């Protein structure tokens, strides 16, 4: 995170999670692109930049310049993925609500994020593909919420849980706004503690 002036924040954020959970679809939706029904796996990493403005109660207005790194989730990219974490200071950790194994993998992604960034940095957990809830058995919303609440208690700073659908666009902008608020709060707490 780099504070250029009192209100502009540039932050490198990594999108992480298992393959085919919708990381690229979420990023592209946020950038204003439509939903692509043809799945194409990310090779290594994709990179995007977008600036957005937010106003938070008690914290005021901020501009966030997102440097978004969308990292491949396939196991065979484990060897190259660490280089893409360099200078990342936030993460969006995504799982597919229709695939419980991707939910169970969240602790591994959190450990990897902190290991390769060299510190404990803020993140949000995103349960994606909620549009599939009407069609098949899915991880219930309370599982994601409960896990995020447990992490919040253990870590001493908020870990939000957000449910999205890259297909419909549901909560995509909101996920970034929640992450922005989490990042600002995290930075302010660190500054107060003199860390």
Phi and psi restraints in degrees (value plus and minus 20) as a CYANA .aco file:
   2 UNK   PHI    -146.3  -106.3
   2 UNK   PSI     100.7   140.7
   3 UNK   PHI    -109.5   -69.5
   3 UNK   PSI      84.2   124.2
   4 UNK   PHI     -96.6   -56.6
   4 UNK   PSI     -61.7   -21.7
   5 UNK   PHI    -158.9  -118.9
   5 UNK   PSI    -189.4  -149.4
   6 UNK   PHI     -86.5   -46.5
   6 UNK   PSI     -37.3     2.7
   7 UNK   PHI    -145.9  -105.9
   7 UNK   PSI     -26.3    13.7
   8 UNK   PHI    -122.3   -82.3
   8 UNK   PSI     105.1   145.1
   9 UNK   PHI    -142.1  -102.1
   9 UNK   PSI     104.9   144.9
  10 UNK   PHI    -123.0   -83.0
  10 UNK   PSI     107.8   147.8
  11 UNK   PHI    -159.5  -119.5
  11 UNK   PSI     114.0   154.0
  12 UNK   PHI    -108.7   -68.7
  12 UNK   PSI     101.1   141.1
  13 UNK   PHI    -138.9   -98.9
  13 UNK   PSI     115.0   155.0
  14 UNK   PHI    -124.3   -84.3
  14 UNK   PSI     117.1   157.1
  15 UNK   PHI    -113.4   -73.4
  15 UNK   PSI      97.6   137.6
  16 UNK   PHI    -152.4  -112.4
  16 UNK   PSI     141.3   181.3
  17 UNK   PHI     126.1   166.1
  17 UNK   PSI     150.7   190.7
  18 UNK   PHI     -77.9   -37.9
  18 UNK   PSI     145.1   185.1
  19 UNK   PHI     -85.9   -45.9
  19 UNK   PSI     129.0   169.0
  20 UNK   PHI      43.1    83.1
  20 UNK   PSI       7.6    47.6
  21 UNK   PHI    -110.9   -70.9
  21 UNK   PSI     -30.9     9.1
  22 UNK   PHI      87.6   127.6
  22 UNK   PSI      -2.5    37.5
  23 UNK   PHI     -78.8   -38.8
  23 UNK   PSI     -70.1   -30.1
  24 UNK   PHI     -84.2   -44.2
  24 UNK   PSI     -60.4   -20.4
  25 UNK   PHI     -83.4   -43.4
  25 UNK   PSI     -59.4   -19.4
  26 UNK   PHI     -85.0   -45.0
  26 UNK   PSI     -67.7   -27.7
  27 UNK   PHI     -79.3   -39.3
  27 UNK   PSI     -65.7   -25.7
  28 UNK   PHI     -88.1   -48.1
  28 UNK   PSI     -57.4   -17.4
  29 UNK   PHI     -80.0   -40.0
  29 UNK   PSI     -65.0   -25.0
  30 UNK   PHI     -81.5   -41.5
  30 UNK   PSI     -55.1   -15.1
  31 UNK   PHI     -98.2   -58.2
  31 UNK   PSI     -23.7    16.3
  32 UNK   PHI      79.1   119.1
  32 UNK   PSI     -11.9    28.1
  33 UNK   PHI    -108.0   -68.0
  33 UNK   PSI     137.0   177.0
  34 UNK   PHI     -96.1   -56.1
  34 UNK   PSI     159.4   199.4
  35 UNK   PHI    -107.1   -67.1
  35 UNK   PSI     109.2   149.2
  36 UNK   PHI    -120.2   -80.2
  36 UNK   PSI      97.2   137.2
  37 UNK   PHI     -93.4   -53.4
  37 UNK   PSI     -38.7     1.3
  38 UNK   PHI    -103.0   -63.0
  38 UNK   PSI      96.2   136.2
  39 UNK   PHI     -98.7   -58.7
  39 UNK   PSI     106.0   146.0
  40 UNK   PHI    -147.5  -107.5
  40 UNK   PSI      99.0   139.0
  41 UNK   PHI     -92.0   -52.0
  41 UNK   PSI     125.4   165.4
  42 UNK   PHI     -91.1   -51.1
  42 UNK   PSI     115.1   155.1
  43 UNK   PHI    -119.6   -79.6
  43 UNK   PSI      85.5   125.5
  44 UNK   PHI      55.8    95.8
  44 UNK   PSI    -104.5   -64.5
  45 UNK   PHI    -181.8  -141.8
  45 UNK   PSI     130.8   170.8
  46 UNK   PHI    -135.8   -95.8
  46 UNK   PSI     135.2   175.2
  47 UNK   PHI    -151.8  -111.8
  47 UNK   PSI     115.9   155.9
  48 UNK   PHI    -159.7  -119.7
  48 UNK   PSI     135.1   175.1
  49 UNK   PHI    -150.1  -110.1
  49 UNK   PSI     115.8   155.8
  50 UNK   PHI    -170.3  -130.3
  50 UNK   PSI     121.0   161.0
  51 UNK   PHI    -129.0   -89.0
  51 UNK   PSI     116.6   156.6
  52 UNK   PHI    -158.8  -118.8
  52 UNK   PSI     134.8   174.8
  53 UNK   PHI    -130.7   -90.7
  53 UNK   PSI     121.1   161.1
  54 UNK   PHI    -158.7  -118.7
  54 UNK   PSI     129.0   169.0
  55 UNK   PHI    -146.2  -106.2
  55 UNK   PSI     102.1   142.1
  56 UNK   PHI    -131.8   -91.8
  56 UNK   PSI     115.3   155.3
  57 UNK   PHI     -76.3   -36.3
  57 UNK   PSI     116.5   156.5
  58 UNK   PHI      50.1    90.1
  58 UNK   PSI     -28.1    11.9
  59 UNK   PHI    -138.4   -98.4
  59 UNK   PSI     -37.9     2.1
  60 UNK   PHI      64.2   104.2
  60 UNK   PSI    -186.6  -146.6
  61 UNK   PHI    -105.3   -65.3
  61 UNK   PSI     122.4   162.4
  62 UNK   PHI    -158.7  -118.7
  62 UNK   PSI     130.1   170.1
  63 UNK   PHI    -130.7   -90.7
  63 UNK   PSI     110.3   150.3
  64 UNK   PHI    -133.2   -93.2
  64 UNK   PSI     106.4   146.4
  65 UNK   PHI    -120.5   -80.5
  65 UNK   PSI      87.0   127.0
  66 UNK   PHI    -102.5   -62.5
  66 UNK   PSI     105.1   145.1
  67 UNK   PHI    -126.6   -86.6
  67 UNK   PSI      78.7   118.7
  68 UNK   PHI    -115.4   -75.4
  68 UNK   PSI     101.8   141.8
  69 UNK   PHI    -131.3   -91.3
  69 UNK   PSI      94.9   134.9
  70 UNK   PHI    -117.3   -77.3
  70 UNK   PSI      86.1   126.1
  71 UNK   PHI    -114.8   -74.8
  71 UNK   PSI     119.3   159.3
  72 UNK   PHI     -83.4   -43.4
  72 UNK   PSI     118.2   158.2
  73 UNK   PHI    -118.0   -78.0
  73 UNK   PSI     -27.5    12.5
  74 UNK   PHI     -85.7   -45.7
  74 UNK   PSI     125.8   165.8
  75 UNK   PHI     -78.7   -38.7
  75 UNK   PSI     -54.9   -14.9
  76 UNK   PHI     -90.1   -50.1
  76 UNK   PSI     -25.7    14.3
  77 UNK   PHI    -116.4   -76.4
  77 UNK   PSI     -16.7    23.3
  78 UNK   PHI     -75.1   -35.1
  78 UNK   PSI     -55.5   -15.5
  79 UNK   PHI     -91.4   -51.4
  79 UNK   PSI     -51.3   -11.3
  80 UNK   PHI    -120.1   -80.1
  80 UNK   PSI     -39.5     0.5
  81 UNK   PHI     -76.9   -36.9
  81 UNK   PSI     -57.9   -17.9
  82 UNK   PHI     -73.8   -33.8
  82 UNK   PSI     -54.6   -14.6
  83 UNK   PHI     -85.7   -45.7
  83 UNK   PSI     -47.5    -7.5
  84 UNK   PHI     -96.9   -56.9
  84 UNK   PSI     -34.1     5.9
  85 UNK   PHI     -98.6   -58.6
  85 UNK   PSI     -33.5     6.5
  86 UNK   PHI     -71.6   -31.6
  86 UNK   PSI     102.5   142.5
  87 UNK   PHI      47.4    87.4
  87 UNK   PSI      -8.8    31.2
  88 UNK   PHI     -89.8   -49.8
  88 UNK   PSI     117.5   157.5
  89 UNK   PHI    -145.9  -105.9
  89 UNK   PSI     -10.2    29.8
  90 UNK   PHI    -182.3  -142.3
  90 UNK   PSI     140.8   180.8
  91 UNK   PHI    -164.4  -124.4
  91 UNK   PSI     130.4   170.4
  92 UNK   PHI    -134.2   -94.2
  92 UNK   PSI      91.4   131.4
  93 UNK   PHI    -122.1   -82.1
  93 UNK   PSI      97.2   137.2
  94 UNK   PHI    -130.5   -90.5
  94 UNK   PSI     117.8   157.8
  95 UNK   PHI    -149.8  -109.8
  95 UNK   PSI     142.3   182.3
  96 UNK   PHI    -119.3   -79.3
  96 UNK   PSI      96.8   136.8
  97 UNK   PHI     -81.3   -41.3
  97 UNK   PSI     -39.9     0.1
  98 UNK   PHI    -108.1   -68.1
  98 UNK   PSI     -22.3    17.7
  99 UNK   PHI    -149.1  -109.1
  99 UNK   PSI      73.0   113.0
 100 UNK   PHI     -74.6   -34.6
 100 UNK   PSI     -49.7    -9.7
 101 UNK   PHI     -81.4   -41.4
 101 UNK   PSI     -51.6   -11.6
 102 UNK   PHI     -93.1   -53.1
 102 UNK   PSI     -49.0    -9.0
 103 UNK   PHI     -90.0   -50.0
 103 UNK   PSI     -63.6   -23.6
 104 UNK   PHI     -85.5   -45.5
 104 UNK   PSI     -41.5    -1.5
 105 UNK   PHI    -101.8   -61.8
 105 UNK   PSI     -28.3    11.7
 106 UNK   PHI     -73.3   -33.3
 106 UNK   PSI     -65.5   -25.5
 107 UNK   PHI     -78.0   -38.0
 107 UNK   PSI     -56.5   -16.5
 108 UNK   PHI     -84.3   -44.3
 108 UNK   PSI     -60.5   -20.5
 109 UNK   PHI     -88.0   -48.0
 109 UNK   PSI     -58.1   -18.1
 110 UNK   PHI     -83.4   -43.4
 110 UNK   PSI     -67.1   -27.1
 111 UNK   PHI     -79.6   -39.6
 111 UNK   PSI     -63.8   -23.8
 112 UNK   PHI     -82.8   -42.8
 112 UNK   PSI     -63.6   -23.6
 113 UNK   PHI     -76.4   -36.4
 113 UNK   PSI     -71.7   -31.7
 114 UNK   PHI     -89.9   -49.9
 114 UNK   PSI     -56.3   -16.3
 115 UNK   PHI     -81.7   -41.7
 115 UNK   PSI     -67.8   -27.8
 116 UNK   PHI    -107.9   -67.9
 116 UNK   PSI     -31.3     8.7
 117 UNK   PHI    -113.4   -73.4
 117 UNK   PSI     -34.9     5.1
 118 UNK   PHI      57.7    97.7
 118 UNK   PSI       2.2    42.2
 119 UNK   PHI    -193.4  -153.4
 119 UNK   PSI     156.2   196.2
 120 UNK   PHI    -117.2   -77.2
 120 UNK   PSI      93.1   133.1
 121 UNK   PHI    -143.9  -103.9
 121 UNK   PSI     138.3   178.3
 122 UNK   PHI     -90.5   -50.5
 122 UNK   PSI     133.5   173.5
 123 UNK   PHI    -175.1  -135.1
 123 UNK   PSI     145.1   185.1
 124 UNK   PHI    -142.9  -102.9
 124 UNK   PSI     134.9   174.9
 125 UNK   PHI    -124.5   -84.5
 125 UNK   PSI     111.3   151.3
 126 UNK   PHI    -139.9   -99.9
 126 UNK   PSI     102.1   142.1
 127 UNK   PHI    -113.3   -73.3
 127 UNK   PSI      88.9   128.9
 128 UNK   PHI    -120.8   -80.8
 128 UNK   PSI     146.4   186.4
 129 UNK   PHI      50.7    90.7
 129 UNK   PSI      15.9    55.9
 130 UNK   PHI     -87.8   -47.8
 130 UNK   PSI     -33.9     6.1
 131 UNK   PHI     -83.2   -43.2
 131 UNK   PSI     -37.3     2.7
 132 UNK   PHI    -104.0   -64.0
 132 UNK   PSI     -26.5    13.5
 133 UNK   PHI     -80.1   -40.1
 133 UNK   PSI     -50.6   -10.6
 134 UNK   PHI     -98.6   -58.6
 134 UNK   PSI     -33.8     6.2
 135 UNK   PHI    -125.7   -85.7
 135 UNK   PSI     -45.0    -5.0
 136 UNK   PHI    -176.2  -136.2
 136 UNK   PSI     149.9   189.9
 137 UNK   PHI     -87.8   -47.8
 137 UNK   PSI     114.1   154.1
 138 UNK   PHI    -157.2  -117.2
 138 UNK   PSI     142.9   182.9
 139 UNK   PHI     -81.8   -41.8
 139 UNK   PSI     103.5   143.5
 140 UNK   PHI     -85.7   -45.7
 140 UNK   PSI     129.0   169.0
 141 UNK   PHI     -76.1   -36.1
 141 UNK   PSI     -54.4   -14.4
 142 UNK   PHI     -86.9   -46.9
 142 UNK   PSI     -43.3    -3.3
 143 UNK   PHI     -85.3   -45.3
 143 UNK   PSI     -68.0   -28.0
 144 UNK   PHI     -83.2   -43.2
 144 UNK   PSI     -63.1   -23.1
 145 UNK   PHI     -84.0   -44.0
 145 UNK   PSI     -64.6   -24.6
 146 UNK   PHI     -83.5   -43.5
 146 UNK   PSI     -61.9   -21.9
 147 UNK   PHI     -84.1   -44.1
 147 UNK   PSI     -64.4   -24.4
 148 UNK   PHI     -82.9   -42.9
 148 UNK   PSI     -59.6   -19.6
 149 UNK   PHI     -84.3   -44.3
 149 UNK   PSI     -60.1   -20.1
 150 UNK   PHI     -82.7   -42.7
 150 UNK   PSI     -65.6   -25.6
 151 UNK   PHI     -82.5   -42.5
 151 UNK   PSI     -60.6   -20.6
 152 UNK   PHI     -78.2   -38.2
 152 UNK   PSI     -65.7   -25.7
 153 UNK   PHI     -85.3   -45.3
 153 UNK   PSI     -63.0   -23.0
 154 UNK   PHI     -87.7   -47.7
 154 UNK   PSI     -58.6   -18.6
 155 UNK   PHI    -111.7   -71.7
 155 UNK   PSI     -43.5    -3.5
 156 UNK   PHI      62.3   102.3
 156 UNK   PSI      -8.4    31.6
 157 UNK   PHI    -163.7  -123.7
 157 UNK   PSI     134.7   174.7
 158 UNK   PHI     -88.2   -48.2
 158 UNK   PSI     114.0   154.0
 159 UNK   PHI    -136.7   -96.7
 159 UNK   PSI      79.3   119.3
 160 UNK   PHI     -94.8   -54.8
 160 UNK   PSI     132.1   172.1
 161 UNK   PHI    -136.6   -96.6
 161 UNK   PSI     109.3   149.3
 162 UNK   PHI    -149.7  -109.7
 162 UNK   PSI     117.4   157.4
 163 UNK   PHI    -125.0   -85.0
 163 UNK   PSI     114.7   154.7
 164 UNK   PHI    -153.8  -113.8
 164 UNK   PSI     145.5   185.5
 165 UNK   PHI    -155.9  -115.9
 165 UNK   PSI      89.9   129.9
 166 UNK   PHI     -86.0   -46.0
 166 UNK   PSI     -47.5    -7.5
 167 UNK   PHI     -86.2   -46.2
 167 UNK   PSI     -65.5   -25.5
 168 UNK   PHI    -116.1   -76.1
 168 UNK   PSI     -35.4     4.6
 169 UNK   PHI      69.1   109.1
 169 UNK   PSI     -18.4    21.6
 170 UNK   PHI     -80.5   -40.5
 170 UNK   PSI     104.2   144.2
 171 UNK   PHI      45.2    85.2
 171 UNK   PSI      -4.4    35.6
 172 UNK   PHI     -88.8   -48.8
 172 UNK   PSI     -72.6   -32.6
 173 UNK   PHI     -82.7   -42.7
 173 UNK   PSI     -57.9   -17.9
 174 UNK   PHI     -83.2   -43.2
 174 UNK   PSI     -57.5   -17.5
 175 UNK   PHI     -79.7   -39.7
 175 UNK   PSI     -63.3   -23.3
 176 UNK   PHI     -89.0   -49.0
 176 UNK   PSI     -56.6   -16.6
 177 UNK   PHI     -85.2   -45.2
 177 UNK   PSI     -61.3   -21.3
 178 UNK   PHI     -85.1   -45.1
 178 UNK   PSI     -60.8   -20.8
 179 UNK   PHI     -84.3   -44.3
 179 UNK   PSI     -62.0   -22.0
 180 UNK   PHI     -78.6   -38.6
 180 UNK   PSI     -65.9   -25.9
 181 UNK   PHI     -83.1   -43.1
 181 UNK   PSI     -60.4   -20.4
 182 UNK   PHI     -83.0   -43.0
 182 UNK   PSI     -62.2   -22.2
 183 UNK   PHI     -84.2   -44.2
 183 UNK   PSI     -65.8   -25.8
 184 UNK   PHI     -83.1   -43.1
 184 UNK   PSI     -66.1   -26.1
 185 UNK   PHI     -81.2   -41.2
 185 UNK   PSI     -63.6   -23.6
 186 UNK   PHI     -79.4   -39.4
 186 UNK   PSI     -65.9   -25.9
 187 UNK   PHI     -84.8   -44.8
 187 UNK   PSI     -60.2   -20.2
 188 UNK   PHI     -86.9   -46.9
 188 UNK   PSI     -59.9   -19.9
 189 UNK   PHI     -84.4   -44.4
 189 UNK   PSI     -64.2   -24.2
 190 UNK   PHI     -80.8   -40.8
 190 UNK   PSI     -62.0   -22.0
 191 UNK   PHI     -84.1   -44.1
 191 UNK   PSI     -61.3   -21.3
 192 UNK   PHI     -83.9   -43.9
 192 UNK   PSI     -57.7   -17.7
 193 UNK   PHI    -101.8   -61.8
 193 UNK   PSI     -26.1    13.9
 194 UNK   PHI      49.6    89.6
 194 UNK   PSI      12.3    52.3
